[in-house]
Amino acid sequence: IVHVYPKCLTLNISAFFIACKHASHDALRFLIKHVVYQQQDSCPYPWVVFDSVTERGARILFEELPQGVLQKATDGAPTDCPLDTMLFSPIFTESKSPDNQWWQKLKLMLMVAEHGTLINPNGCIYHPVHVLLHHLITNSTFFTKPKITHHIISILRYIQENEPYEFHKEDNNGNYPLHVLVKNKVSTKGGRMSDVCTEAAKKLILLLVQACPLAAGESTGDHRLPLTLAIENGWPYHDELLKAAPDVLQIRDKKTKLFPFQTAACAASARKYTKKSRKRCFDELDLTFTLLLEDPMQASGLLEGSVHG
């Protein structure tokens, strides 16, 4: 039938869904060559996000056509790429809780997004949590839409409960997942953090610190401290970073040569505040005082000029 009418599976994808559960690998690979209607720059399988496509079926699809993971579908009504659909679409953010099959499919997509392939002859290590964080940082909806925030946090909690080692991996640049986060600025609207944005950022910081407390005291791949970067880039919950690594208060930043309390003071003085953002100014000044109060001896020598900055 397929040889006589090669596009029949494209018009009715149900046969592929059934094959995912009952057919052999060879049969699936045969179907994929016919089920996909090739079009330049368009995702050939937007339906891969549905539960009917098993992890096994998705893996074979991604092995054969990895580029589709990050391609939008332009046939008919445009849709996001499969990876964005899994992370940000109302299809999942409003109703779907992660389960093993769903996570394994998302993990495959993240692996493809990192290396461009699932075929790994060189033994590359995959870092799905790092890639997920990079992806959400570049999508401001995480910080503005509570349902998306809840969905992403639930994914990360699922990973923490079932594959906790993913949070203890360093990427090729020597960064833990927490480092990936604080190295980037919080996505704000008009230069100020809304209550929704602040709450999303707090949940993310808290989860990553709890998942790998060690990372709070380790320098990033470029020798910066997470607390310093969190202050510079507007991330909240500095107390959680301090609980996990109190000794960082006594360490100067390799780049700026400043102690954390000085970084907080510089951040407060460098920003331009409006009436609406005045509360943030007070918060940052309060942070400066709090950090100094944790270790007052850091102030010794300031008058003599022995601490620069």
Order of alpha helices (4+ residues) and beta strands (2+ residues): alpha-alpha-alpha-alpha-alpha-alpha-alpha-alpha-alpha-alpha-alpha-alpha-alpha-alpha-alpha-alpha-alpha
